[in-house]
Amino acid sequence: MLAEFLPILLLLTLATLFAVVSVVLAGAVGPSRPNPTKLAAYECGNEPLAVVRGVQYPIKFYIVAMMFLVFDVETVFLFPWAVSFRKLGWFGLGEMAVFVGLLFVAYAYVVRRGGLDWD
């Protein structure tokens, strides 16, 4: 029985060994010329903002990105539903109407609160 798992164990060992050796070798052999520009934070083309007590950190970009992911998941769920629409019948149509309705309510809430406005 152990012989059945030996190839998996061997592959796991080799993958772990390769990862560890790659990281150690890259740190030892790779160039290291740090300067202030390379060490500065980079925020998708925006100027880096320091996080200081008492100063509010603008997270508008990240909120819009999360909203994109939430509404993108809708597309991921709509595709399999569209493929098997005939098999699901009226029950599938009703369930998808509830799903799309809830997402529409969430979208309307975001629009009403100004979540998509770039000040």
Phi and psi restraints in degrees (value plus and minus 20) as a CYANA .aco file:
   2 LEU   PHI     -86.7   -46.7
   2 LEU   PSI     -49.2    -9.2
   3 ALA   PHI     -85.0   -45.0
   3 ALA   PSI     -47.0    -7.0
   4 GLU   PHI     -88.6   -48.6
   4 GLU   PSI     -52.8   -12.8
   5 PHE   PHI    -114.2   -74.2
   5 PHE   PSI     -25.3    14.7
   6 LEU   PHI     -80.6   -40.6
   6 LEU   PSI     -64.7   -24.7
   7 PRO   PHI     -82.3   -42.3
   7 PRO   PSI     -56.9   -16.9
   8 ILE   PHI     -87.2   -47.2
   8 ILE   PSI     -63.8   -23.8
   9 LEU   PHI     -83.7   -43.7
   9 LEU   PSI     -60.1   -20.1
  10 LEU   PHI     -84.7   -44.7
  10 LEU   PSI     -63.9   -23.9
  11 LEU   PHI     -84.5   -44.5
  11 LEU   PSI     -61.4   -21.4
  12 LEU   PHI     -83.6   -43.6
  12 LEU   PSI     -60.8   -20.8
  13 THR   PHI     -85.2   -45.2
  13 THR   PSI     -65.3   -25.3
  14 LEU   PHI     -84.9   -44.9
  14 LEU   PSI     -60.0   -20.0
  15 ALA   PHI     -84.8   -44.8
  15 ALA   PSI     -62.7   -22.7
  16 THR   PHI     -85.6   -45.6
  16 THR   PSI     -63.9   -23.9
  17 LEU   PHI     -82.4   -42.4
  17 LEU   PSI     -62.7   -22.7
  18 PHE   PHI     -82.5   -42.5
  18 PHE   PSI     -62.7   -22.7
  19 ALA   PHI     -84.1   -44.1
  19 ALA   PSI     -65.7   -25.7
  20 VAL   PHI     -85.4   -45.4
  20 VAL   PSI     -65.5   -25.5
  21 VAL   PHI     -84.2   -44.2
  21 VAL   PSI     -59.7   -19.7
  22 SER   PHI     -82.8   -42.8
  22 SER   PSI     -63.9   -23.9
  23 VAL   PHI     -86.8   -46.8
  23 VAL   PSI     -64.5   -24.5
  24 VAL   PHI     -86.0   -46.0
  24 VAL   PSI     -63.7   -23.7
  25 LEU   PHI     -86.4   -46.4
  25 LEU   PSI     -59.7   -19.7
  26 ALA   PHI     -84.8   -44.8
  26 ALA   PSI     -58.7   -18.7
  27 GLY   PHI     -89.0   -49.0
  27 GLY   PSI     -52.7   -12.7
  28 ALA   PHI    -102.9   -62.9
  28 ALA   PSI     -58.7   -18.7
  29 VAL   PHI    -118.1   -78.1
  29 VAL   PSI     -49.5    -9.5
  30 GLY   PHI     -85.7   -45.7
  30 GLY   PSI     133.3   173.3
  31 PRO   PHI     -90.1   -50.1
  31 PRO   PSI     125.7   165.7
  32 SER   PHI    -156.8  -116.8
  32 SER   PSI      74.3   114.3
  33 ARG   PHI    -147.2  -107.2
  33 ARG   PSI      52.9    92.9
  34 PRO   PHI     -89.2   -49.2
  34 PRO   PSI     125.0   165.0
  35 ASN   PHI    -163.7  -123.7
  35 ASN   PSI     148.7   188.7
  36 PRO   PHI     -78.2   -38.2
  36 PRO   PSI     -54.2   -14.2
  37 THR   PHI     -88.3   -48.3
  37 THR   PSI     -62.3   -22.3
  38 LYS   PHI     -89.1   -49.1
  38 LYS   PSI     -51.4   -11.4
  39 LEU   PHI    -104.8   -64.8
  39 LEU   PSI     -29.2    10.8
  40 ALA   PHI     -94.4   -54.4
  40 ALA   PSI     131.2   171.2
  41 ALA   PHI     -91.4   -51.4
  41 ALA   PSI     125.3   165.3
  42 TYR   PHI    -143.2  -103.2
  42 TYR   PSI     106.5   146.5
  43 GLU   PHI    -143.8  -103.8
  43 GLU   PSI      50.3    90.3
  44 CYS   PHI      32.0    72.0
  44 CYS   PSI      24.8    64.8
  45 GLY   PHI      67.9   107.9
  45 GLY   PSI     -31.5     8.5
  46 ASN   PHI    -103.9   -63.9
  46 ASN   PSI     135.6   175.6
  47 GLU   PHI     -85.0   -45.0
  47 GLU   PSI     115.1   155.1
  48 PRO   PHI     -83.1   -43.1
  48 PRO   PSI     118.9   158.9
  49 LEU   PHI    -132.9   -92.9
  49 LEU   PSI     110.1   150.1
  50 ALA   PHI     -96.7   -56.7
  50 ALA   PSI     119.5   159.5
  51 VAL   PHI    -111.3   -71.3
  51 VAL   PSI      88.9   128.9
  52 VAL   PHI    -143.9  -103.9
  52 VAL   PSI     125.9   165.9
  53 ARG   PHI     -80.5   -40.5
  53 ARG   PSI     115.7   155.7
  54 GLY   PHI      68.0   108.0
  54 GLY   PSI     -30.2     9.8
  55 VAL   PHI    -126.9   -86.9
  55 VAL   PSI     107.7   147.7
  56 GLN   PHI     -96.1   -56.1
  56 GLN   PSI     111.9   151.9
  57 TYR   PHI    -108.4   -68.4
  57 TYR   PSI      98.9   138.9
  58 PRO   PHI     -92.7   -52.7
  58 PRO   PSI     101.0   141.0
  59 ILE   PHI    -136.3   -96.3
  59 ILE   PSI       3.0    43.0
  60 LYS   PHI     -76.8   -36.8
  60 LYS   PSI     -64.8   -24.8
  61 PHE   PHI     -80.3   -40.3
  61 PHE   PSI     -63.1   -23.1
  62 TYR   PHI     -90.6   -50.6
  62 TYR   PSI     -53.6   -13.6
  63 ILE   PHI     -87.6   -47.6
  63 ILE   PSI     -62.5   -22.5
  64 VAL   PHI     -84.5   -44.5
  64 VAL   PSI     -58.5   -18.5
  65 ALA   PHI     -84.1   -44.1
  65 ALA   PSI     -60.9   -20.9
  66 MET   PHI     -86.7   -46.7
  66 MET   PSI     -58.5   -18.5
  67 MET   PHI     -84.6   -44.6
  67 MET   PSI     -58.8   -18.8
  68 PHE   PHI     -79.5   -39.5
  68 PHE   PSI     -64.0   -24.0
  69 LEU   PHI     -83.0   -43.0
  69 LEU   PSI     -61.6   -21.6
  70 VAL   PHI     -82.3   -42.3
  70 VAL   PSI     -66.4   -26.4
  71 PHE   PHI     -97.3   -57.3
  71 PHE   PSI     -40.4    -0.4
  72 ASP   PHI     -93.1   -53.1
  72 ASP   PSI     -52.0   -12.0
  73 VAL   PHI     -82.0   -42.0
  73 VAL   PSI     -51.2   -11.2
  74 GLU   PHI     -77.4   -37.4
  74 GLU   PSI     -64.2   -24.2
  75 THR   PHI     -83.7   -43.7
  75 THR   PSI     -58.5   -18.5
  76 VAL   PHI     -84.0   -44.0
  76 VAL   PSI     -55.3   -15.3
  77 PHE   PHI    -102.5   -62.5
  77 PHE   PSI     -45.6    -5.6
  78 LEU   PHI     -93.7   -53.7
  78 LEU   PSI     -53.0   -13.0
  79 PHE   PHI     -83.4   -43.4
  79 PHE   PSI     -71.7   -31.7
  80 PRO   PHI     -84.1   -44.1
  80 PRO   PSI     -52.6   -12.6
  81 TRP   PHI     -83.8   -43.8
  81 TRP   PSI     -62.5   -22.5
  82 ALA   PHI     -85.8   -45.8
  82 ALA   PSI     -55.0   -15.0
  83 VAL   PHI     -87.6   -47.6
  83 VAL   PSI     -60.1   -20.1
  84 SER   PHI    -126.4   -86.4
  84 SER   PSI       9.4    49.4
  85 PHE   PHI     -80.7   -40.7
  85 PHE   PSI     -64.3   -24.3
  86 ARG   PHI     -87.0   -47.0
  86 ARG   PSI     -52.8   -12.8
  87 LYS   PHI     -92.9   -52.9
  87 LYS   PSI     -51.5   -11.5
  88 LEU   PHI     -98.0   -58.0
  88 LEU   PSI     -50.8   -10.8
  89 GLY   PHI      50.7    90.7
  89 GLY   PSI    -173.6  -133.6
  90 TRP   PHI     -87.2   -47.2
  90 TRP   PSI     -52.8   -12.8
  91 PHE   PHI     -82.5   -42.5
  91 PHE   PSI     -64.6   -24.6
  92 GLY   PHI     -83.5   -43.5
  92 GLY   PSI     -57.9   -17.9
  93 LEU   PHI     -84.6   -44.6
  93 LEU   PSI     -62.9   -22.9
  94 GLY   PHI     -84.6   -44.6
  94 GLY   PSI     -64.2   -24.2
  95 GLU   PHI     -83.0   -43.0
  95 GLU   PSI     -60.7   -20.7
  96 MET   PHI     -90.1   -50.1
  96 MET   PSI     -52.8   -12.8
  97 ALA   PHI     -84.3   -44.3
  97 ALA   PSI     -60.2   -20.2
  98 VAL   PHI     -84.3   -44.3
  98 VAL   PSI     -63.5   -23.5
  99 PHE   PHI     -82.0   -42.0
  99 PHE   PSI     -69.9   -29.9
 100 VAL   PHI     -86.2   -46.2
 100 VAL   PSI     -56.0   -16.0
 101 GLY   PHI     -82.2   -42.2
 101 GLY   PSI     -63.8   -23.8
 102 LEU   PHI     -84.3   -44.3
 102 LEU   PSI     -60.4   -20.4
 103 LEU   PHI     -87.5   -47.5
 103 LEU   PSI     -54.2   -14.2
 104 PHE   PHI     -86.5   -46.5
 104 PHE   PSI     -60.2   -20.2
 105 VAL   PHI     -81.5   -41.5
 105 VAL   PSI     -62.9   -22.9
 106 ALA   PHI     -83.6   -43.6
 106 ALA   PSI     -61.3   -21.3
 107 TYR   PHI     -84.8   -44.8
 107 TYR   PSI     -63.4   -23.4
 108 ALA   PHI     -82.7   -42.7
 108 ALA   PSI     -58.6   -18.6
 109 TYR   PHI     -82.1   -42.1
 109 TYR   PSI     -64.5   -24.5
 110 VAL   PHI     -84.0   -44.0
 110 VAL   PSI     -63.7   -23.7
 111 VAL   PHI     -85.3   -45.3
 111 VAL   PSI     -61.9   -21.9
 112 ARG   PHI     -84.0   -44.0
 112 ARG   PSI     -57.4   -17.4
 113 ARG   PHI    -100.4   -60.4
 113 ARG   PSI     -25.2    14.8
 114 GLY   PHI      62.3   102.3
 114 GLY   PSI       5.1    45.1
 115 GLY   PHI     -89.1   -49.1
 115 GLY   PSI     -40.2    -0.2
 116 LEU   PHI    -121.8   -81.8
 116 LEU   PSI     -16.7    23.3
 117 ASP   PHI    -106.8   -66.8
 117 ASP   PSI     109.2   149.2
 118 TRP   PHI    -115.6   -75.6
 118 TRP   PSI      78.1   118.1
